[in-house]
Amino acid sequence: MVMQGPDGSRFDNLYLFDDVEPGQRVTYVHQGSAEHGLAPSRSVVTIEAVDAGARTSVTLRSFYASDFDREKHLVDFQAVAGAQQLLERLEQVAVRSAEYRSGEGV
């Protein structure tokens, strides 16, 4: 997967998905980066229905091998902004998908 930074920089990433429960949880391991001196990190995405399925809550938690790795991700790579952008795009896809299924997006 290639991630693109706000300035247009491109970052090659390798993820291994090791726990997938459709509609509930995805757990993956970012394989780190020899180029940036980063060890692998684990992320857990939890998806929960809220308000009897009327809404969906998505939680992303990342666990880093060291404070150095955490700081690199949060400060140097702007991981929080990147995660927010990812979730915004995911929301757009979900809305379009729901519209399509209901016949509104045809």
N, C-alpha and C positions, 0 to 999 in steps of 0.2 A: 504494500500500500504506500502511496506517496502522499505525504501531507504537505500542504502549502502554507507558508507563513504569511502574515499580513503584508510583508514587503515583497511577496512573490517568491521568496526562497522556497526551494523544494527539498524535502527530507524523505529519503527512502526509509521505510519502516517495515519490520517483519513481526507479525503477530502470530501466536499459536493459540487457537481456541481450545480450551481444555474442559469446559463445562458449559453446555448449552441446554437450557430448559426453555423450549419455545414459549413465548409470551410471559416468561417469568424472570429469567436470569441468563446472562452471558458472562463467562469468566474467560479472560484471555491474558496471555503473558507477552508483553513487549520484549523482544529479544535483546534489547540493549543496542549499543552502538560503539563499535571499536573506534570509529572516527572521532566520536565525542567523548570517549572514555566512560561510557555509561553501562552499568550492569543491567540485567533484565529487571523489569518491574511488572507487577501484577495489577490488573484492573478488573473490577467487578461492576457490571451494569445490572441493576435490578429494575424490573418493570412490574408495576403493580396497578391493578384496576382500582379506581377511586370513585366514590359516589355511584355505587352499583354499576360500574362500567361506563359511566358517562364521561369520565376523564381518566387519564393515565398519568401515573407518576413515574419518572425515570430518575434513578439515582446512579451516579458514576463515582466510584471510590477507587483511588489508586494507591498502591503501596510500593514504596521505593526501598532499594537495598541500603541506602545511606542518606544522611543529611545532604551530602554533596550532590547526589543524584536528584534528590527532591528539589534542591535549590536550582540546579541546572534546568530541570523541567519547568518549574514555576516561573523563574525569572528569565533565564536566557531563551527558553523556547515558548514562553507565554502560554503554558499549558491550560491555565484557567480560561483564557480568552478562546483558545482553540476548542476546548470542550464545550463552551457556551455556543460557539458557532456550529459545532457538530450537532448539538441538541436542537438548535434552531432549524437546521436543515432537515433533521429527522422529523421535526414537527411539521414542516412544510410537506414532506413526503407523506406523512400520516394523514394530513388534511386532504391532500389530493387523492389519496387512496380511498378515504372514506367517501369523498364526493363521487368518485368513480363508481364505487360499490352501490351508492344510493341512486345513481343515475343522473346526479347533478353535474358530473364532470364529463358527460358524454358529448 
